[in-house]
Amino acid sequence: MIVVTAPTSNIGSQVVANLLAGSNGGIRLIARDSSKLSAKTRNSVEIVEGSHGEADVVNRAFKGADAVFWLVPPNPRAESSHAAYVDFSRPACEAFKTHGVRRIVDISSFGRGWPKDAGPISASLAMDDMIAKTGVGLRSLTCGTFMDNVLRQAESIRGKGVFYGVTPGDFKLPMCCTRDIAAVAAPLLRDSSWSGINEVPILGPEEISFNQIGDVITEVIGRTVRYQEMPMDAFKTLLTARMSEGMAQSMVNMMIAANEGIYRSGSRSNAANSPTTFRYWCETVLKPAVQG
């Protein structure tokens, strides 16, 4: 039995689709609202309703499970990123031990060993360490920045020809897309032969700057699109309008770390194949969203 958390999220939904494409059953989903799943999916899986941050839900879901896909949902009102990742995952860690779950594949971040607090990056790595201490086999998919984050600015790209960020425009970052993450996760969940603890970096096929991203978008959609860097204090002001002070500061800490090179540090050994270029992602995902 494979259990998938956050099955309606961008990554989780693609993991579910990949598992269903190569499975005859044995898939259980934890979903807050199963009505968000397609009828085809609902008819092909077992469903446990509720939050996977709650002990009674994960104890029901993990009974008889061999493997779990673990993805922490966003919680902008959490007290801190530590609360959002580590505290949220504590009930699951107890349930892993109680029910003898053998293998966990989780979504984490690249950047282990960074000497400063990096907000959600540091919290996700602390979550990995807590999961590892339960005795399960663990494959942490440690990701770089997500191409898919640009999709949040589709309306601005469509209406203004501008997208924004706090990273200097010529600073290159490793970028991956969610389809590649899901493509790595699903085979690991099906494969019962591995054990032990390991990180699997998913960094995409290239390092690219936001100025270059603007050039690619311009070429793909056929109209001028430019990147506009914004001050970090303005970024925090925007964040505090929609999340707690603690989470806003955590996001600022993450972006400072990104600008200082956290995604370009650390070991890239054992990196997974993540072949999707930004141009291909732009052609197949961003362009339809902007033109739609």
PEWO-V109509 format. One record per residue. RES is the residue in three letters. BURIAL is I if it has 16 or more other ideal C-beta (glycine too) atoms within 10 Angstrom, else O. Layout:
BEGIN
RES|BURIAL, RES|BURIAL
END
This chain:
BEGIN
MET|I, ILE|I, VAL|I, VAL|I, THR|I, ALA|I, PRO|I, THR|I, SER|I, ASN|I, ILE|I, GLY|I, SER|I, GLN|I, VAL|I, VAL|I, ALA|I, ASN|I, LEU|I, LEU|I, ALA|O, GLY|O, SER|O, ASN|O, GLY|O, GLY|I, ILE|I, ARG|I, LEU|I, ILE|I, ALA|I, ARG|O, ASP|O, SER|I, SER|O, LYS|O, LEU|I, SER|O, ALA|O, LYS|O, THR|I, ARG|O, ASN|O, SER|I, VAL|I, GLU|O, ILE|I, VAL|I, GLU|O, GLY|I, SER|O, HIS|I, GLY|I, GLU|O, ALA|O, ASP|O, VAL|I, VAL|I, ASN|I, ARG|I, ALA|I, PHE|I, LYS|I, GLY|O, ALA|I, ASP|I, ALA|I, VAL|I, PHE|I, TRP|I, LEU|I, VAL|I, PRO|O, PRO|O, ASN|I, PRO|O, ARG|O, ALA|I, GLU|O, SER|I, SER|I, HIS|I, ALA|I, ALA|I, TYR|I, VAL|I, ASP|I, PHE|I, SER|I, ARG|O, PRO|I, ALA|I, CYS|I, GLU|O, ALA|I, PHE|I, LYS|O, THR|O, HIS|I, GLY|O, VAL|I, ARG|I, ARG|I, ILE|I, VAL|I, ASP|I, ILE|I, SER|I, SER|I, PHE|I, GLY|I, ARG|I, GLY|O, TRP|I, PRO|O, LYS|O, ASP|I, ALA|I, GLY|I, PRO|I, ILE|I, SER|I, ALA|I, SER|I, LEU|I, ALA|I, MET|I, ASP|I, ASP|O, MET|I, ILE|I, ALA|I, LYS|O, THR|I, GLY|O, VAL|I, GLY|I, LEU|I, ARG|I, SER|I, LEU|I, THR|I, CYS|I, GLY|I, THR|I, PHE|I, MET|I, ASP|I, ASN|O, VAL|I, LEU|I, ARG|O, GLN|I, ALA|I, GLU|O, SER|O, ILE|I, ARG|O, GLY|O, LYS|O, GLY|O, VAL|O, PHE|I, TYR|O, GLY|I, VAL|I, THR|I, PRO|O, GLY|O, ASP|O, PHE|I, LYS|I, LEU|I, PRO|I, MET|I, CYS|I, CYS|I, THR|I, ARG|I, ASP|I, ILE|I, ALA|I, ALA|I, VAL|I, ALA|I, ALA|I, PRO|O, LEU|I, LEU|I, ARG|O, ASP|O, SER|O, SER|O, TRP|O, SER|O, GLY|O, ILE|I, ASN|O, GLU|I, VAL|I, PRO|I, ILE|I, LEU|I, GLY|I, PRO|I, GLU|O, GLU|O, ILE|I, SER|I, PHE|I, ASN|O, GLN|I, ILE|I, GLY|I, ASP|I, VAL|I, ILE|I, THR|O, GLU|O, VAL|I, ILE|I, GLY|O, ARG|O, THR|O, VAL|I, ARG|I, TYR|I, GLN|O, GLU|I, MET|O, PRO|O, MET|O, ASP|O, ALA|O, PHE|I, LYS|I, THR|O, LEU|O, LEU|I, THR|O, ALA|O, ARG|O, MET|I, SER|I, GLU|O, GLY|I, MET|I, ALA|I, GLN|I, SER|I, MET|I, VAL|I, ASN|I, MET|I, MET|I, ILE|I, ALA|I, ALA|I, ASN|I, GLU|O, GLY|O, ILE|I, TYR|I, ARG|I, SER|O, GLY|O, SER|O, ARG|O, SER|O, ASN|O, ALA|I, ALA|I, ASN|O, SER|I, PRO|O, THR|I, THR|I, PHE|I, ARG|I, TYR|I, TRP|I, CYS|I, GLU|O, THR|O, VAL|I, LEU|I, LYS|I, PRO|O, ALA|O, VAL|I, GLN|O, GLY|O
END
